[in-house]
Amino acid sequence: MPDTTDNRPSSKVARLIAEYGLDGLGDELEARWTGDGVERTSLRDLADYFNERLLEQTLIDAGMNALESDVSTMYQNLTDDEVSTGVRTDTRSRLEQNGIDVDALESDFVSYQAIRSYLTEYRDAEYRRLSDEEKVEKDLQSIQRLMTRTLSVTEERIEKLRETERIDADAFEVLLDVQVLCQECGEQYSVSEFLENRGCACQKEEQ
């Protein structure tokens, strides 16, 4: 969805995306907010993320190092009320010594309300709450991905230990079986069965 149009309300976020040359950031913000293919991000976190991208681009334009960790730390030093005056002053001085107008940069930082207006009014995005079935399925998929990753890492570590003769294992197979135990009745389920059944049968019998 494009970030410029004559038929939409004015938006500070849209203007900054164009001014800073952050092509694609609008699509990313919408995807993060709606949970389209990614874990959903709150509006407040999106505002911080957007502001960090402004800071990152400013650093790049000034020829400064823009590692993600440095950008996050610098943004926190500029905006966090708990940061000491000395740290904030040192951070501002470092930026100013590299030709950055810190006051102008900070005036470009946006609030979560600006992000919300941009997404809902400018881009006509809508956050749709997942149904119970969709949420269960999504979480099950996340668990299964973690289980697959755990299996893969375990197999890889064992194989390396075997190859370096730190353990004895000519052939092996890694098994991972996550079980859910109902403490009310003692019934045991695989995690997929437990979620697909929407819990334990004994709870349904009591309803």
Salt bridges, closest charged atoms under 4 A:
ASP3 OD1 - ARG123 NH1 2.75
GLU19 OE2 - ARG15 NH1 3.12
ASP27 OD1 - ARG123 NH2 2.58
GLU28 OE2 - ARG32 NE 3.08
GLU30 OE1 - ARG123 NE 2.77
GLU56 OE1 - ARG53 NE 2.92
GLU96 OE2 - ARG92 NH2 3.91
ASP103 OD1 - ARG92 NH2 2.75
GLU106 OE1 - ARG92 NH1 2.96
GLU134 OE1 - ARG128 NH1 3.14
ASP139 OD1 - LYS135 NZ 3.23
GLU156 OE2 - LYS160 NZ 3.25
GLU159 OE2 - ARG162 NH2 2.47
